[in-house]
Amino acid sequence: MSVHEELTRIQHTLDDLSRSVGRLEQHVGSGGLEMRRVRTDAEHLRESVALLREAAASPGAPKRPDLVTISDDPYDLSLWTDTDDEGLGARDRHAP
């Protein structure tokens, strides 16, 4: 069975699970912690399968995080005026 077929099969199973959870909520109520956890877990499974489907659609293209450019310019010294030197304490006080 192909990956696409397996993902489709899982999707149908999750649809059945969602319907069952909805019916169970009608009988048990949706206010209890247990019911909220079951509903949340079912939603997480649905999100995870969606991520798997995206990854399977383009298996050769790994997703790179967005790059953040950090400037080589020196920091503004006013950022550090009221800070302590780590491990040394404040400049105007002495160690005990």
Wavefront OBJ file of the C-alpha trace (Angstrom):
o trace
v 0.000 0.000 0.000
v 1.366 3.443 -0.882
v 1.973 6.267 1.565
v -0.885 8.250 0.046
v -3.275 5.322 0.512
v -2.159 4.842 4.117
v -2.626 8.537 4.899
v -6.081 8.485 3.316
v -6.962 5.418 5.377
v -5.757 7.151 8.555
v -7.792 10.234 7.625
v -10.962 8.145 7.297
v -10.238 6.528 10.652
v -9.775 9.959 12.247
v -13.084 11.086 10.737
v -14.745 8.071 12.367
v -13.003 8.890 15.645
v -14.252 12.490 15.518
v -17.816 11.311 14.945
v -17.527 8.859 17.838
v -16.118 11.538 20.129
v -19.012 13.830 19.185
v -21.582 11.120 19.980
v -19.826 10.335 23.249
v -19.902 14.031 24.201
v -23.677 14.013 23.753
v -24.001 11.156 26.263
v -21.289 12.080 28.760
v -21.170 15.858 28.370
v -18.244 17.990 27.282
v -17.382 19.649 30.585
v -15.292 16.922 32.181
v -11.521 16.831 32.072
v -11.503 13.360 30.541
v -13.735 14.378 27.650
v -11.715 17.516 26.960
v -8.531 15.427 26.892
v -10.040 12.922 24.445
v -11.234 15.742 22.178
v -7.844 17.505 22.357
v -5.956 14.283 21.635
v -8.148 13.606 18.602
v -7.458 17.135 17.319
v -3.710 16.651 17.837
v -3.839 13.422 15.841
v -5.605 15.252 13.026
v -2.920 17.981 13.034
v -0.125 15.395 13.079
v -1.583 13.545 10.103
v -1.848 16.848 8.212
v 1.852 17.439 8.881
v 2.656 13.919 7.679
v 0.658 14.536 4.525
v 2.644 17.724 3.833
v 5.936 15.925 4.442
v 4.918 13.035 2.181
v 3.937 15.428 -0.611
v 7.527 16.663 -0.931
v 9.843 14.034 0.586
v 12.988 15.301 -1.131
v 12.631 18.885 -0.009
v 13.539 19.275 3.653
v 12.042 22.365 5.192
v 14.602 24.875 6.362
v 13.796 27.346 9.094
v 13.798 31.018 8.218
v 17.233 32.542 8.664
v 17.723 35.498 10.952
v 20.464 37.956 10.031
v 22.544 39.214 12.955
v 24.489 42.362 12.283
v 28.251 42.519 12.933
v 27.916 46.093 14.155
v 28.737 46.571 17.851
v 25.822 46.810 20.259
v 24.757 50.151 21.650
v 26.558 50.465 25.016
v 23.502 52.112 26.574
v 21.860 48.672 26.518
v 24.207 47.546 29.300
v 24.281 50.595 31.613
v 22.223 49.117 34.483
v 23.301 45.476 34.184
v 25.567 43.398 36.397
v 28.586 41.557 35.082
v 27.687 37.903 35.280
v 29.656 36.250 38.049
v 31.180 39.532 39.215
v 28.162 41.387 40.573
v 27.465 45.072 40.361
v 30.337 47.439 39.626
v 29.780 49.659 42.647
v 29.497 46.839 45.231
v 32.020 44.414 46.665
v 31.682 40.721 47.272
v 30.981 39.747 50.925
l 1 2 3 4 5 6 7 8 9 10 11 12 13 14 15 16 17 18 19 20 21 22 23 24 25 26 27 28 29 30 31 32 33 34 35 36 37 38 39 40 41 42 43 44 45 46 47 48 49 50 51 52 53 54 55 56 57 58 59 60 61 62 63 64 65 66 67 68 69 70 71 72 73 74 75 76 77 78 79 80 81 82 83 84 85 86 87 88 89 90 91 92 93 94 95 96
